[in-house]
Amino acid sequence: MTTTTAHPSKAAGADNRRSVRPGRLLAVVLAAQFMALLDVFIVNVAATTIRAELGASGAGLQLVVAGYTVAYAVLLITGARLGDRFGHRRMYLAGLALFTAASLACGLAQSTGQLIAFRLAQGAGAAVMIPQVLSLIQRTFAGEARARALGVYAAVLAGGAAAGQVLGGVLVSADLFGAGWRPVFLVNVPVGLALLVLGPRVLPADTAPSRARGFDLPGLLLLAGAVSLFTVPLVLGQEQDWPLWSWLSLAGSAVLLALFIAYERRLARRGGAPLIAPRVLRVPGMGSAVLRIVLVMAGNAGLMFVLALHLQGGLGQSALRTGLTFAPGAILFGVVGLNWRKWPARLQQALVPAGFVLTALSTLALGLVLRDGGGGGLGLLVAFALGGTGMSLAYSPTFTRALATVRPEDAADASGLLTTVLQLGQLSGVAVFGTVFLSRPLGGPQESADALLITAFALAGAAFLGAVSGLVRVRR
């Protein structure tokens, strides 16, 4: 990607003594973004092999798969604040080093307990590393160049999700050197080491650590507690048929969130430095953008989850074939995300609601082409491609516009907020739509297809809600 040379200020943490090459910077930070996102999905297809080799219990296997996601979601805001205080390059490299070391440890783990612990460490490394990606993009690119960079970022999000399914299936099926499931973790190690070598040469140097804003430890603990109590039942509650503790945990999350909001408002009124600057939440359109991002990510993650269950469990397809089924949607998501800015301005205002409507219709079509218990054929691929197009139209303009008016000094707050919202949207989608699907009898292909059709109607309803929110114009 070529752009004009960026001119970040010292306030943004750049070293003005040397020129930053935006294309190289974008390649390095998005490679890490791709790798971290890949790890959310790549382990799913290796779960059966991990369970057989390590003798993992059902709960243990859940924590192996979801421990990464929980740690990632809980610590994202913390990672963003650390980057703002100690420097984005420094924290990007620190998070990358932890992620790479934890990936190696996961690949060498000898027990379920070890693998769970190393997965949590992986998630912590990603949470420190990933918020710096958006912050560095925000502070390096401006104007149209920033919009193009965010388009590439959106494409990486889609590509990582699809590639995780495909690559996981390939690596497990290949059984390289008799290693079974271990290459799904070890594949990160050479990539991480290469990025650790390139990062110091490509990323702008940080200025002296800033302590002007302080560190809102009470706010951090309240928010981490709220996110933890929200994510853990979403990850584990479904498999355990939603026991009482899961509902109490969700209620406790709401209480802690209310306490967090009250504390942050009080801290801001007293002239303190809240965890998320209130002016970020007051950016025009930020509230509606958060809702739309949640709906898109919940729909995307929920659809991929239930469709994978149907194709593999209901129809008996391989993990590789299932991953390839997702490819058309991921490709169109990326292509549209890179090019929507080139379309006439008069059309751009309608992209978000149109994207949600297209997503709803394509989801209904997907459920209908699979309703007879068959494989869907070409109709399935077309429906998935249209769904990827619709989700990109709904997501990419929303995400870009949400960040367009954020001031550079608020980049860490905005990136941490939106990345956390994105992650929580994915978790919510798997929990909500997964429950809809799994609550139906799944005795064979037809029963699975019936459950998928009902879930498709639920997914379409969420997309239509997004279309309504997209019709609301922001007052500036």
PyMOL commands that set and color helices and strands:
alter all, ss='L'
color gray80, all
select helices_A, chain A and resi 10-12+22-41+44-54+58-86+88-108+112-140+143-174+176-178+183-186+188-202+217-236+244-269+278-281+286-314+319-342+345-348+351-369+377-404+408-438+445-470
alter helices_A, ss='H'
color red, helices_A
deselect
rebuild
show_as cartoon
